[in-house]
């Protein structure tokens, strides 16, 4: 008895082992991912609207499958393919029995019994249709039913079924044949697509039209009979036309699509090739239209390319991304180049960043008077855009007018290496060479950056200012981050707040205030054309050789960046930021909601006495003073160097010294005194009272500099062009003297050349080589300066 029980237990054990093995085999019948064929890269806007798509690697239009399908398609496909789909477990016994009976009775294959679940398995396996393969499909179909819900199985079918030609999947078919999303199709259109996977060749526009129409209308009749649609809908749907030629898919953001593909490959991502971007679809379309409209005018001047980027300040997300005016039909335009990611010379668009850095470090105050005179620094001679000089100009005004010479002098003071470090902190990483490589030309566009980086920097500055009150006057270093284009992208979060920011909020605020007043002399009509109720802080830039035109605009809610030029770097006359990029930028801002300018940052500005004439912190001899709120570092900024105490005689008409006037007869008076070169240009456009002359007989040898050589600057290297007759052209030397009627005696290499009065300018023809020019006035004051005339070979 015991032996019999033991034998039975052993047999049962083996049965259990075999059963467990079969269950394990059944469990692992299907891979974790059924379909591994390549899919199209697809980008959508933040609302799910299609922006762009690219054909898959295998040449098929195959969108990543959605888990759920539209209700209309669900009812159509179930009615057409598998009416008991929601009631079986992958195999329909009734349909199978009917198929066996009909096929054996007819002696041939009359009907099949494939359920939608079995068709999913067939699409996955892609095996020949034999009885043995059919049996395997049935087993796998039951396994598929255990893993997925009915709705998900429908999604797998709709996403991978053939729809004719190189179109795979419902979504791709809907866009190719009707130019719309599947959930926007009519009953007739949905029914047409529902019958196609069974006979995908019927979609050919030149044949099979009647067969396709019959199948579609037959399905519509089924839907009417089962109560899905009413008789009127059935009748009207039956007369709708069939689709004609395939539609071109939307191409609203081709450059962002390519950016997504590149990032996907670089990250070696295994995720979906469908991306919901941060784009605002309506805004993207309107920005495309604006660029296209301006591009038609720019082409007349041989300017082929333009790009625009709109960022949301709060998140840094791209709301519009137009990498170029897209025109693939004309390859000469190079419209495939994504200019937003292309390193280009930024022109003057970095000047506000230097201005903010100087304020942040207390090296100047917002309206500090800056020299604007002919300048040469280590052989580098910057020029203002309009070739004029103001002598002295407030820093805010120099920024608003984008003056080059004050900017170069500021960078000389701030130092190139320090500025390059600031740029990296702010988010500009394309300038990856040492600071010495760029030198002082860095501030005028001597380096390269991208529209993506530059627009992101201004958005980060605006974000830091925007969050100040929210963070109770503290700063979050994570506010400075690159822009993003993925809607679900994880943005840097607030980790730890600090009382110190990358840039002081007061410095940022004053920078934006100066940018709101942007204007250049002679271009007032352009500003009037841009007049808007919106307050926009904006800056333009033009690269050397008129190769790049930039415009960056900032409000508390949005940043708009625009670039105009040629992708191949060809310069064009008149290609300036203010005339080409700025009009585009302002047109884009008209699409955006208005936002009030940010108020002065509470608690970040401290009052300081400022000299009204010089903009410096008021010194001992400044008579007219104003109280100005400035960043905290401004409290230690330099005191005014231009006000000094002078001594006048009893009449107040002459300056005197203790050698020629009794001290008790002197008048002591503060005076605003600029260096001679600054004074020379400053007094032509400003109310300026020059120093009184010295009283005859006074010894003035110790009174300082009264004259200055304006051109050439120290150690200048001058190339003089040859005239038509082959002779070397003349060089014009220019000087200034505090006393209007003073005489200056000119000497070249110890040889007397001539004398000038009032207007101190003289022409000479020095031979190639090094020379020394000497100037002496009537009082014996002397200037001696070296320069070099380059010969033709050396100039090359």
DAHU-V35479 format. One line per field, one symbol per residue. ss: DSSP state (H for helix, E for strand, L for the rest). psi: psi as a letter, one per 40 degrees, with the letter a starting at -180 (. if undefined). Layout:
BEGIN
ss=???
psi=???
END
This chain:
BEGIN
ss=LHHHHHHHHHHHHHHHHHHHHHHHHHHLLLLLLLLLLLLLEEEELLLLLEEEEELLLLLLEELLLLLLLLHHHHHHHHHHHLLLHHHLLLLLHHHHHHHHHHHHHHLLLLLLLLLHHHHHHHHHHLLLLLHHHHHHHHHHHHHHHHHLLHHHHHHHHHHHLELLLLEELHHHHHHHHHLLLHHHLLHHHHHHHHHHLLLHHHHLLLLLHHHHHHHHHHHHHHHHHLLLLLHHHHHHHHLLLLLLLLLLLLELLHHHHHHHHHHHHHLLLLLLLEEEELLLHHHHHHHHHHHHHHHHHHHHHLLLEEEEEEEELLLLEEEEEELLLLLLLLHHHLLLLLHHHLLELLLLLLHHHHHHHHHHLLLLLLLLEEEELLLLELLELLLLLLLLLLEEEEHHHHHHLLLHHHHHHHHHHHLHHHHHHHHHHHLLLLLLLLHHHHHHHHHHLLLLELHHHHHHHHHHHHHHHHLLLLLLLLEEHHHLLLLELELLLLLLLLLLEELLLLLLHHHHHHHHHHHLLLLLLLLHHHHHHLLLLLLLEEEEEELLLLLEEEEEEELLLEEEEEEEELLLLLLLLLLLHHHHHHHHHHHHHLLLLLLLLLLLLLLLEEEEEEELLLLLELLLLLLLEEEEEEEHHHHHLLELLLEEEEEELLLLLLELLLLLLLHHHLEEEEEELLLHHHHHHHLLLLLLLLLLLELLLLLLLLLLLLEEEEELLLLEEEELLELLLLLELLEEEEEEELLLLLEEEEEELLEEEEEEELLLEEEELLLLEEEEEEEEELLLLEEEEEEEEELHHHHL
psi=dddddddddddddddddddddddddddediidhdheiiiihhiiaeeehhdiiiiideeighihhidiiidddddddddddgdfdeeifdhhdddddddddddddeeihdiifhiddddddddddfiigidddddddddddddddddiidddddddddeeihfibfhhiddddddddefiideeiiddddddddedddgdeeeheeiedddddddddddddddddeediidddddddeeiiiibiiihiifdgdddddddddddddefieaiehhhieihddddddddddddddddddddefheiiiihhihdddeihdhggeihhgeegddefeehgddehhihebeeeddddddddddefeiidfhhihgihihhfehgiiidefiiecihiddddddefhdddddddddddhdddddddddddehedgeiiddddaeedeefeaiiiddddddddddddddddedddefeiihdedgiiiiehdehhihihdhiiehidhidddddddddddeehiihefddddddehiehhhhihiihihefdhhihhihiedihhhhhhahdeehiihegiddeddddddddddeeiiihiihihhheehiiihhhddeeihhadehdhiihhhiiddedeiiiheehihihiadeediiiiedehhdeeihhhiihhiidddddddedeihhhihiiihheihedeeaheiihdhiihfihhhhihideeihiihhhhiiidhdeiihhhhhfehhdaiihchghihigiihaiihhhhhadeehihhhiihhhidddd.
END
